[in-house]
Amino acid sequence: MNDALSNQDAINQQIERNPLFHELVHKRQAFATLLSVIMLVLYVGFILLIAFAPGWLGTPLHAGTNVTRGIPIGVGLIVMSFVLTGVYVWRANGEFDRLTKAILSEVKP
C-alpha cells in the first residue's frame, strides 16, 4: 500500500513539473476568467437596467402586447449563460483534453 502511494506521489510530482501542465492550468484559468467576466458584465448590466431604467425595460415591444423589452433581454441573458457554458465545454473537450493527454503520455506510471 505504501509503495502504491509513493508511486502515485512520484507521478503527481512529474505532472506538476511538466511545462505542459503549467500551460494547461494557465490557459484554463485565463479562459474561465474571461467567460466569467463576460457573464458578470452582462448580468450586472441587466441589474443596472432594472435599477436605473425600469420604465424602458417595462415598455411593450409593440402596441397591443404585454411582452416588454425586459422579457427578451432576460431570456437572452439566460441563453447567453448556456452559450458560454457550451463554448467552455467545446474548448475543454478540444484543446484542454489534448494538453491533458499529452501530459499523461509523458508521465511514466
N, C-alpha and C positions, 0 to 999 in steps of 0.2 A: 504494500500500500504506500509506504514512504517512497519507494522507488518510482511509483507512478506519479506521485505529487511532485517529486523533484524533476521528473521528465517534463511534466506539464509546466512547471516553473521555467525550465530551460526554453521551452517552446514560446512561452509568453515573453521572455526576455528577447528572444530572437525577433519576434514580431515587433516589439516596442523599439528595437534598434533599427529596424528596417526603414530606409528613407521613403519607400512607397507607403508605409503605414502613416508616416507623418504627412505625406501628401494627401492621403485619403482623409485623414482627420481634418486637415486644413480645408480642403475642398468641400467636404460635407458640412462643416460648421459654417463656412462662408455662405454656402448656398442656402442652408436652413435659415441663417440670419437674414439674408436678402429676402427670402419669401416671407419671413415673419414680419419684417419691416413693411413690406408691401401690404400685407393684410392689416397690420396695425394702422397704417396711414389711411387705408380705405375705411376701416371701422371707425377710427377717431373722426374722420371726415364726415361720416354718416351721423355720428353722435353730435358733432358740431352743427350740422344742418338741422337736426332735431332741436337743438338748444337755441340756435340763433335765427333760423328761418323756418319755423313751423308752418307759417302761412304759405310759404312757397311749396313746401312738401305736401301740404294739405289741399293744394289746388288740384281740381279734377283734370285728368288728361285731356278730356274734351267735353263739350256740353252734353248733358244728359247721361253721364256716367258717374258712378260712385267710386271708381278707381282713381286714386290720387297719384301724384308723382312719387310719393314715398313708397308705394307698394312695389313698383318695378325696381326702384333703387334698392329697397330692402331685399327683394328676391335676388337681384343681381349680386348683392354682397354675399349672400349665402352660396350662390352658384360659383362666385369667384373663389370662395374657400375650397370648394370641391375641385375647381380647376387647378388651383395652386397645389393642392394635395396630389392631384394627378401628375402635375409637372415634376414634383419631387419624386414620386414613385417611378416615373419614367426614367429620370436621371439615375436614381438609385439602382434600378434594375439594369441599367446600361453601364455607365462609366464607373459607378461606385462598386458594382459587382465585379467588373473586370479588374479593378485595382485589388479588391479583396482576394480574388482567385490568384492574381499574380503574387501577392504577399504569401498566401498559403502554399503556393507551389515552391517558393524559395525556402520555406521552413522545413527542416528535417525532423520528422517525428521520432 
